[in-house]
């Protein structure tokens, strides 16, 4: 755990770079860059794709906060200024992805960009962004899992979110208060591994002469199913006010939609590809 990445002095001003915020920004930048490169390799005009993805990202960031307003409504009701705060707290991954995807859909229609080829090109970018974002989470100690006896369980130090949760819920005694917390599921690392595996599967499908969009939809189905399972391992944060059934039902609904779209794409006869 390393919540502070590094510190330095610039013109007599002390600058602190926090792991979570730094990797979040890197995730946004690298995600767009990698997706744009992938789109270029697939024959799309990278300048147009770069602008489209950049605009989608900005809308997606707003969408991730808007989604979190419902997920943790009491958190914002206690202090409404948090709604517009930009301290890298209160962002929901799927809220951002969904609104960014909707924006990309609209812009692709307006700018005559092949939608499903664009979707396939975003898979490496999304995977890159998730890996960087969860790296920040792991270093920050947030988004941790519940206690486990598995050999790969991770023990976070005293003062960490995992340690605090265990202390407040009575899972550790006075020894734990001295820094001997119980190991927890490294759900951040689980998510990083899952998104890489699903990305590799999608890239393999792209080389199997499948209709465009199949790779993206398989990636979306697999990663969303993983999120359902990983959600049962993660500790529910105290500021979350959404009912416990919400995320399983929400993700299940998305999987049903993705499966329907996948079946449609598998029946699709792809015309000869051409550059735009």
C-alpha positions, -999 to +999 in steps of 0.1 A: +000+000+000+014+034-010-013+061-011+013+088-017+032+080-049+059+107-045+064+142-033+087+170-045+092+207-041+087+230-071+095+267-066+093+264-029+059+247-032+055+212-019+037+190-045+022+156-035+012+131-061-014+106-048-015+071-062-052+070-068-056+103-085-024+099-105-033+065-119-069+077-125-056+104-148-031+080-164-060+056-171-080+083-189-050+094-210-037+059-218-071+045-224-079+070-251-044+067-266-044+029-268-080+028-283-070+054-309-040+034-319-061+003-321-087+021-343-059+033-366-046-003-370-082-013-379-083+012-407-103+041-390-091+077-392-073+082-360-079+120-359-116+115-360-115+087-335-093+106-311-117+135-310-147+112-306-131+092-278-119+124-260-154+139-260-169+105-249-144+104-221-154+139-208-190+130-209-182+096-193-165+113-163-196+133-157-217+102-161-196+083-135-203+111-110-240+112-119-244+075-114-226+077-081-251+103-069-277+076-068-254+048-056-243+069-026-271+095-023-266+100+015-229+108+010-238+138-013-269+148+008-247+153+038-224+177+018-238+188-015-205+205-024-192+169-030-213+168-062-189+191-080-158+183-061-129+169-082-109+150-056-111+117-074-137+103-050-172+093-060-168+079-095-187+048-107-169+028-134-200+015-152-218+048-150-189+064-169-186+035-194-223+036-202-226+073-208-193+074-227-206+045-248-239+063-255-219+094-265-197+074-288-228+058-304-243+093-311-211+107-324-203+077-346-237+081-363-232+119-368-196+115-380-201+084-401-177+062-381-184+024-383-199+018-348-190-019-343-155-015-356-151+015-333-164-006-304-139-034-311-111-008-311-120+004-277-114-030-260-076-026-255-081+010-243-108+000-218-085-028-205-056-004-202-077+021-183-091-005-159-056-019-151-042+015-144-072+026-124-072-006-102-034-002-097-042+032-081-069+015-060-045-012-048-018+013-039-045+034-021-059+004-003-095+012-014-120-012-032-107-040-011-123-074-005-135-092+026-113-113+049-099-145+035-077-174+045-065-181+009-028-180+004-029-150-019-048-128+006-033-094+010-027-078+044-030-040+044-013-020+072-028-002+101-048+029+091-058+014+057-094+012+046-093-026+051-078-023+086-104+003+096-133-018+083-121-048+103-116-028+134-150-011+132-168-044+125-150-063+153-131-086+130-098-078+147-090-074+184-064-053+202-036-071+182-052-060+150-054-025+164-016-027+167-014-034+130-020-071+127-051-070+104-066-101+086-057-108+050-083-098+025-092-107-011-072-085-035-103-077-055-084-049-073-059-075-086-087-099-095-102-072-117-069-064-133-064-101-142-100-105-155-099-075-178-066-086-193-079-121-199-111-108-215-091-084-236-068-112-249-099-132-257-114-103-276-081-097-296-081-134-305-117-132-318-107-102-339-083-124-358-109-152-363-128-134-391-158-127-368-183-099-376-173-066-362-186-060-327-184-097-316-151-091-299-163-061-280-196-079-269-177-110-257-154-087-237-183-068-223-202-100-213-172-116-197-161-086-178-196-078-166-201-113-154-168-111-135-180-078-119-210-097-105-189-123-088-162-099-077-189-077-061-197-105-036-161-105-025-157-067-021-166-050+011-196-028+008-186+008+015-205+025+043-215+055+021-233+033-004-271+036+000-283+017-030-299-017-021-276-047-021-296-063-049-290-034-072-256-042-087-264-079-094-297-069-111-280-040-130-252-062-142-275-090-150-296-067-172-266-055-190-254-090-197-289-099-212-287-069-235-251-077-245-260-114-252-289-102-274-267-079-294-240-107-297-265-131-311-276-104-336-240-097-346-232-134-350-260-136-376-246-106-394-229-109-428-200-085-427-195-065-459-160-058-473-142-034-449-131-001-462-114+029-446-134+059-437 
